[in-house]
Amino acid sequence: MMGIKSGYLALAGLLAAPSAWAVEYDFSGDIDVRAFGRLPAAGSYENGFEQRLRVQSEIRLQDGVSVHAGVNLINDTWRGDRSGDVDTLQQSQPFTLGRDHRTVTLDYGYVQIPLGDWSLRAGRQIANWNFGITVADDRRDRIMILGPVAEGVTFLAGGDQRQKGTLDDRKDDGYLVFAGFVGNTNDWSWGALLGHYVGDDEKDNAGDYEGGRFYAPRDGTLVSPWAQGELGPVKVTTGAHYLGGGDAVYTNDTFAGFLRGGFELSDNFNLEAQYFFNIGGSLIESGFDTFSSLIHSSPRHDASATYVEALDMRGLGEVSREFSALDDQDIDRHLLAVRGTYSPRDNWQLKLAAGSVRYDGMAPNLGQTGDDPGRTEDVVFGDIQVHYDVTPSTSLWATYGYADTADLIDGRDSVDAVSLNLRTRF
């Protein structure tokens, strides 16, 4: 193992793979250093630096079994001499939102076992589906089986543990069971997913409601299809998302989806346009690419400090009478956007985007609930990005996003954010 860097050795030690059975090792990773400045919807101007270092491995054994694992060695905002103080510093910074840590933590880890042409995966896995609408770079405690059922078509089915409170109380548990297909037909890639959320109610033996045992989408049904291909010279990407039928939250029918088209105007210029909608307050992930660095475009495990929560396009849907204390967010969202990408050289890209979002019905994080919850407001946004590949392993890019929020957010005519990003993959 001479010549392997210390980071690789550290990961190999964490995995403790039995060398007698291992036949191949693959190690990789990335490091990000980012600077950001933003004027969010509330509070004063914020700025800082962020850093993340991740290492991944894949170990393949002689019998076809493989082990896949990744660790975060650091994921933190810079705090100068106090950056190592894990006890007193707040850990809710934008870059680490939802996965705060300054020490080594597991990112994902699972085993894949061959079953003939099929495979079984068990462990904490990376989850993506439907171009970031349904799932965007999440980590799921999952058991899944997948395999071919026809030429170019793969079937998958499994279950996720989405919530677990105490070990001795099943009523605070939450699960998602799912099945679906992915395939490639006539040069079109496509997929379809059906899911159902499983959870117990919050009633005691006498039938009375008990607090602290709540799985929001219980008994809800998820349907999520997508497709991508070409119609003549236009590259088409589309997806849909339904969530409804729950008996706690999402008791109404909620629908979301998008249609995107891209066209190569020349060898170095690409033009894209898209329409996105969210009807009834559907649960949409924050990683969907809206063409704006302020609005979504922030996957769960690649969070961006330029994301502005007040411009979120997600909703809670309607709730049952049992949970009437919660605010219903039966909201609609509509986005229209265009983006042009100019590539004068293979290692340079300039991206210019503009669009508008109609917010029909307010949500609590917009600061308007209670005044006129049914009102409709429009937000116009613009976005500029410059990407440069410094070397084959290292990329540098800068973003600036702006949104006119005078009609949406009280006391804030506009919000904006800028970032400078460096990433090296190894």
N, C-alpha and C positions, 0 to 999 in steps of 0.2 A: 504493500500500500504506500510505497514511497512516492512522493510527489503529490499526494492528495492534500489539499489545503486543510487548515485546522478546522474551518467551518464544516467541511465534509466529515471529518473525523468526529466532530461533536455530534452531528446528526446520526452517524453510524453507531455511535455509542448509545444514543438515546433509543435507537431502534433495537439494538442488541440482536441483530439478525444471526441465526445459526449458520456459520460459514460452511459447515459440512454439507448443507443442502443448497445454499445459494449458488447460482451459476452466473448471474449477471447483476451488476449494480449500475444504476443511472442516477446521477445527482445533478441538480440544477437549482436555480434560485434567482432572486432579484433584490435589488436595493433601490429605494426611492428616497430622494431628498427634495422637499418641496417648500417653496415660499408662497405665502398667500396674504392678501389684504382684501377685506370685504366690508361693505356697508350693509348690514342685514336689515331686516324689517323692524327690529327693535334694538335699542341700545346704541352704543357709539361704534366708531370704526374699530375693527379688529384686524390684527395682523400677527404673523409669526412664521416659524419654520416647523416642518414636520419631517419625520424620518421613519422608515420601515425597512427591515431586513428579513427576508424569508428564505428558507432552504427547503427543497423538496427532494424526495428520493423514490425510486421504484426498484424493488428487489424481486427478481424472478427466480423461482426455485426449479429444481430438476423435474418435479412432477407437474409443472405447469401452473402451480399456485403462485400468485404474485402479491406482494405487500406494497401498499402505496401510502406515503406519509409526508406531511409537511409541518414545519414548525415556524413560528414567529420568534425570531431572536430579539427583536425590539420593534416597538410600534408606539411612537411617542412624539409629542411636541417638544421642541428644544426649550429648556428652562435654565440654561446656563449652568452654574455650579450646583444648582439644586435638582438637576434633571434626574439624578439617581435616587432621590428621596421618594420612595414609594408610599410612605405613610401619610404625608401632609399635603401633597399636591393633588389637586382635582384631576380626575381622569376622564373627563367628558369632553375632550377636545374634538374638533370636527373629524380629523383624520382617523381617530380611534373610536369613533362613536359606535357603541354596541359591542366592542371587543377590546376594552381598555386594558392595557397592561404595559409594564416596563420590564417584565421578566419573561423568560422563555415559556411559551405556551404552545399547546397543540393547535395547529390550524385545521388539519384533517388527518385521518388515518383509517384505512380500511383494508380488508383482505378480499382478493378475488379468486374464486375457486372454479376451475373448468368443470363443466358437466356435459361432456360431449361437445356439441356445437353451442351449448348454452353456457352462461356464466352466472355465478352467484356472488354478490357483493354484500359485505356486512361490515358496518363501522360508520364512522363519521365521514361523509362524502360531500364533494362539491356539487351544488345543484344550480342549474341554469335551465330556463325554459321560456320559449316564446319571445325571444329577443328582449328579455328584461321586463316584460309586462307581468308575467306570472311569478317568476323566480329570477333573481339577478345576483349571481355570485354568492349564494347563501351556503351555509354548512348545515347538513341535515344528519341526525342520528338515524340511520336508514338500513333496512334489509331489502335488497332488490335482486330480481332475477331477470335476465334478458337473453334473447336469442333469436335466430332467424326463423320466420314463418313462411316466407316466400322470397323470390328473387328480389333483392334490394329492399326488403321490408324486415324490420326488427320489432319484436314484441317485447314490452317491458312491464313489469308489475312489481309492486313493493309496498312498504309501509314506513312512515316516518314517525318517530316519537317527537311530537311538537311541544309538549308541555309535561313537566313532572314536578310536583311539589314534594310532599313527604312520601316516603316509601310505603307507609302503611295506610294510605288513603287513596283509593283508586278514583275518587270523585274529583280530584284536582288534576287528573291526567288528561292529555289531549293527543290525538293521533290523526294522521292523514294516511289513508290507504288509496292507492292509485293504480291505474293500468293505462297503457297507451301503445301507440305505434309511431315509429319514425321510418322514413323510407325515401327512396329516390326513384321517381317515375318520369320517363320521358324528359330527363334533364331538369326536372323540378324536385327540389327537396321539400319534404313536408313532415308534419307530425300532428298527432292528436292525443290529448290526455284527458282522462276522466278521473276525478278524485272525489273522495267523500271524507268529511271531517267527523271524527268519532270522539265523543266525550259524554260523561255522565251528567245528569242534572245536579242542581245544588240543593236538593230538598233532603231533609232528614226523614227519619222513619215515620214521623207524624205528618209529613207532607208540607212542612213549613220551609221557607227559603233560608239557606245558610250562606253567609258571606264567606269569601276567601276560597271558593271552589268554583272557578269560572273559566271556561274555555270558550272564547268568543264565538268562533264559527261552528260550534258543534251542530251536527246533523246537516250542515250545509253541503251543497254539491258544487263541484268545480268542473267546468268544461273549457278546454283551452287548445284550439287548433291553430296551426300556422302553416305557411307555405312560402317558398322563395324560388323564383325562376326568371325566365326571360320571355317577354312578348315582343318579338321583333327586336328593335334596338334598345328597348327599355327593360332594365332589371327591376323586377317587381318583388316586394317583400310585404307580406300582410299577416296579421294575426288577430285573433279574437279571444275574449275572456269573459266567461259567465260565472257568477257566484251568487247563489241564492238557496232558498229553502231551509235555512237554518232556523232553529227554534230559540236562539238567544240573540245573536246579531246576524245581519244579512238575511233577515226574514223576508225581505223583498227580493225581486228579481233585479240583479245588477248586471250591466253589460259594459264591456270596454273593447276597444280594438283599434287597429291602425292600418292604413294603406300607404305604402311608400314606393315611389318610383324614381329610378336613377337613369341618367342618359349621358353617354360620353359625347360631348359636343366636339371634342378634339382629342388628340393623343394625350394632352396634359390638362384637360379641363372636364370636370364631371359636375353635372347639375342634378340635384335631388329635390323632391318635394314630397310632403307627407301631410296626412290628416289623421288626427288622433281624437278619440272620444271616450268619455267615461259617463255612463248613464246610471243614475240611481245610487251613486256612492260606492262603486266597486273597489275592492282591495287591489291596488296597483302597486307594484314594486317601484322603488326609487331609482332603479338602474336603467329604465327605458331611455333611449337616446332621443331627446326632444329637439336636438340641434342646438340647445342652449346649455351653457355650463352652469346656469343658475337653477334651471328647472329640471328636476330629476337628474339623470346622467350621473348618479352616485350609487353604484352597486354596494351591497351590504358589506363586503369584505375588501372593497377598494374605494372607501368613502372619500369624498371630495370636500374640501373646506369651502369651495365656492358654491356649494348647494345651499339654496335659500328655502327654508322650511315653509315660509308664508306663501310661496308659489306652488306648493304641492298640489298635485292633481288627483290624489287618492281620496277615498271617502270611507266612512264607517258603515254606510247603509242604514237601514231601519232596524230597530231593536224590538224585542218582544215586550209585551206589557209588564212582564216580570222584572225587566230592567229599565223601566221607564225613567229612572233617574239619569240614565245616560242620554246625552244629546244625540238625537237622530241627525245623520248627515246625508240625507237623501239629496245629493248634489249632482249636478251635471258639469262636465268639463269638455271643452272643444278646443283643439289646437290646430292651427294651420301654419306651416313653416316651409321655408326653402333654404337650401344650402348649396353653395358653390365651392368646389375644391380645385385649386390650381396647383399643379405640380410641375414647376419649371425644370426640375431635375428629380432623379429617382429618390434622393435623400431630402428633398424639400417639399413641404406642403403648406399652402395658405388656405384656410377655411373661413368663409364669410357666411353668416346665417342671419336670418331675420324671420319674425313670425308674430303671431298673436294668439292669446289664450282667452277664451270666454269662460268666466267663472259664474255659473248660474246656481245661486244658493251659496251661502257662506259656510265656513267651517270654523271651529274654535280657534285654530292657530292663525286665522286671518284677522282676528280682533273685531269681528263684526257681528258675532252671534248675539241675538236678542234685540238688535236695533231694527234690522229689516232682513230677516234670514232668507227671504225669497228674491232678493234683488240680484240683478245681473250686472257684472262689471267686466271690462276688457282690459287686458294688459298687452302692450306691445313690447317686444324684446329684440335685441340684436346681440350678435356674438362674433368674436374674432379669435382665431387660433392660428398659431404658427408652429409647425412641427419640423424638426431637423434631426436627422440621424447622424450623430457625430462620428460614430464608428458602427460597424455591424452589431455590436453588443449594446451600444449606449445611445439613448434618444433624449433630446431636449425639446420641450415645448412650452409655449406660453399661451394663456387664455385670458380673454377679457369679456365679461358678460354684463349686459345692462338690461334693465326692465323698467318701464314707465308704470309706476304703481299708484299714481295720483288718485285714480278712481277706485282703487282696491283697498289700500292700507291707510288708515287714519294717520295723518301727520307725517307721511312718508311719500314724497312725490316720486321717488325712484330708489332702486337698489342696484348695486353693482358689486363686482368682485373681480380680482385679478389674481393669476397664479403663474409661477414659474416652476417647472417640473423637470427633474432629472431622473432617469431610470436606466440602470444597467442590469442586463440579464446575463447569467453565467451558467 
